[in-house]
Amino acid sequence: MSPEQAREEELTHHTDLYSLGLVAYELLTGHPPLAARGISRLIYKILNEEPAPIKALRVELPDELEAIVARSLAKQPAQRFESGQAFAAALAALFPGLQGAAPPPDPVQRFAAARALRFFNEFSDSELREVVSAGDWQQQTAGAEIVTEGSVGDMFYVIVAGAVKVLRSGQHISTLTAGDCFGEMGYLTQGRRSATIVAREDVTLLRVGSAHIERASVHCQLRFTQVFLRTLIERLERTSERLAESVG
């Protein structure tokens, strides 16, 4: 349903372009742009909330494709493409620069790798499958900057394999390895990152954002929040202990 449909306004071809954008979004991400429990809540979201950017769910997609889909889902009909031909032309112009995507990791292998990580020790198999299915799996080469100090983002990372360096103001703070996580403050506050994270070696990451988790079952959301907050508390406690030692 488009916003103008929800407002019971006159419908035009722009409504069809909105519907096409909805289909494109779900084909690209595996999720509907907006979801809610109950029709009244869903209509509220259609009228007032923006879908998560497709790159929040599929980081490897090009910026230009994200912009095309976002334009097709504009709340105001006049802000969408003027015609189906214009929509098609924008997509066709993007085709020459597209590269074939690498095949996604095997779901069974991804589940097994995540099950071996201490971060997921308390997750049931069904809860873990939801997280594994929803999150983005990334491969970063040694030296790649994964998170930049001062940048804004709500993504949370669990290291599946390899190791990363934590830098603050250019100074090496610590090293994190498989089973560790980072980005928890950005996920929690959606504020500026307090450190830079650089791959010390080739690293595999499971990247999870709020847009992923809100689409999971209630049980999975509660479990993730429980483990996430405990991890954050433990990290803050370790930081306090180090500060106390330095003062002493």
N, C-alpha and C positions, 0 to 999 in steps of 0.2 A: 504494500500500500504506500502510495506517495503522500507527501504532506498535504497536497491539494485535495487528494481523495479523503484524507482524514478530516479536512476542514469542510468537506462537501462543496468544494468549488467546482467551477467548470473544468473539464478535462480536455487536454490537447495532446498533440503528438509528444510533447515534452514529458508527459506521464509515461508513455511507452519507453522513452529513452531512460527514464528513471528506473523502470522495471528491468530494462536490459542491463543497466549498471548494477542492479542488485544481483542479477544472475552472474555477471562477470566477477563481482566481489566474491561470491560464494565459490565459484569455480577456481578462483586464484588462491583463496585462503582456506577453503574447507569449512567456513563458518558463515552464517548470515551476518549482514552488517550490524543489525540490531536484534537483540533477543531479550525477552522478558517473560516473567511468569504472570500471565493474565493480559487480556486484551487492552484494558485501560492503561496499564503501565507501558505496554508496547506502543500504543498510540501517543502517549506522552513522549516517549523516546523519539518516535518518528518526527514529531513536531519540534522537539527542543534539543536533542542530543545528536552529536556527530558520531558516525562510526569510527572505530579505531582505524588509523591509516593501515593500508594493506601491508606496508613494510614492517609494521609492528608484529605482524603474524608471519610474513615471508620476507625476511630481510634481504634475500638475494634478488628480489624483483627490482627492476629499474625505477628510478624516480619518475621518469616520464610516464610510465604505466600507472603509477600511483596517482599522478596528477589527472590523467584521463578518467580513471574510475571515480576520483573525488569530484570531478566536474560533473559527471553524469549523475551523481547523488546529491547535488546541491539542493538545499531546501527550497530555494526560489526557482521556478521553472525558467525564468529568463536568464539565469546564470548557468544553465546546462547548455549542451550543444544545441545549435540552432536547428539541426536536422539529423536524421539518421545517416545521411551521406557524410556530414561533417564528422560525426562520431567514427564512422568507418575509415574516413581519410586519416584521422589522427592515429588510429590503430595501425593502418597500413604503413604510415610513415615511420612507425616504430619498428616494424618487422626487420628491416635490413640490419639493424644494430643488435638484434637479439642473438644470444648464443644458446646452444642447447644446454639445458640444465643437467647437472650431474644426477644420476639416479639417487633417490633418497635412501638413507640407510635402512637396512632390513629391520622391520619392527621387532622381530624376535631378538635380534642382536642388540638393538637399542634398549629393550627391556632388561636383558641380561646384564648389560653394562651398568644401567642405572641401579638395578637391584644390588649390585656389589658395592655401591657407594654408601658411606655412613650417613649422609644427609637423608637418605630415604629408608633408613632402618625401620622406622615406625609406620611407614606407609603399607597398607594392605596391597595385595597384587592388583586389585581393581583400581584403587586410588593411584597407584604408580602408573598403571597403563594410561590413565587419563592424562597425567602430567607429561608422560613420554610422548603421547600422541599430540598433545596441544602445543608443547614447546618447540622452539627452533633448535636444530642441531647444527652447530657451526664447527668448521675446521679453520684454525688460524695457524699461520706459519710463525716460526721463531722470529721475534722482533716486531711482530704486528702489534699495534696499539689498539686494544680492545675497548677500553674506557678512557676518556680524557678528563683530567682534573678540571673542574669548572664547567663542564658541559652539563646539560640537563637531560634526564632520562629516567624512565621507571623500570628499566630492565634489570632482572636479577639473574645471576649466572651460577651454575653448578659446574665444577670442573670434572669432566668424565675421564680424561686422560691428559697427561702432560703436566706442566707447571707454568705459573705466571709470577711476575714480579709486581709488587705494590710500591709505587713511587709517590712521594708527596713533596711538592716543590723541587722535583728533580732528585730527591734523596731516596735511596732504597730503604723501605720500611720493613718489608717481610716478603716471604715467598709462600705461595699457596700451591697445593698439589691436589691430585685426584681425591674427590670427596669433599674438598673445601668449596666455599662459595664466596661470592663478592657481589657488590652492587646493592646490598640490602637497604642502605639509607636512601638511595635513589628510588628504589621500589616503594619504600614506605612513605617518603615525603614528596616524591617527584620533584625534588629540588636539585641543586647543583652538586655534581660529583665532588667528593672530597679528596680523591686520589686518582692517579693514572695507573691503569693496569696494562702491562705489556707481556706478551707471550715470551717466556724464557726459552721455550722449545716449542716444537709443533704441539698444538693443544686441541683437544676436542671439548666443546662446551655445550651444555644444555641451557638455552636462554629462555627465560620465562618472564612475561610481563603481565600487568593487571588485566589486559585485554584477553590473555589466554585463560587466566584463572577464573575470571567471572563467567566464563562459558562452561566451566566444569560443574560437576554435581556438588550439592551442598556439602556432602560428606568429604569430598576431596578438597573443597575450599577450606573447610574447618581444619582438616589435617595439615594442609599446607601452611595456613596461618599459624597454627600451633607450633610446628617445627621451625618456621621462619622466625617467629618472635623469640623462641628459646635460643636459636642460633645467634640472633642479634644481641640478646642479653648476655650470652656467654662471651661474645666478642667484646662487648662494653666492659664486662668484668675484667677480662684479661688486660684491656687497655688501662683500666683504673689501677690494676696491680702494677703494671709497668711504670705508670706515672708515680705511684707511691714509692716504688723502689728507687726511682731516679731522684726523687726529693730527699729520701732517706740517705 
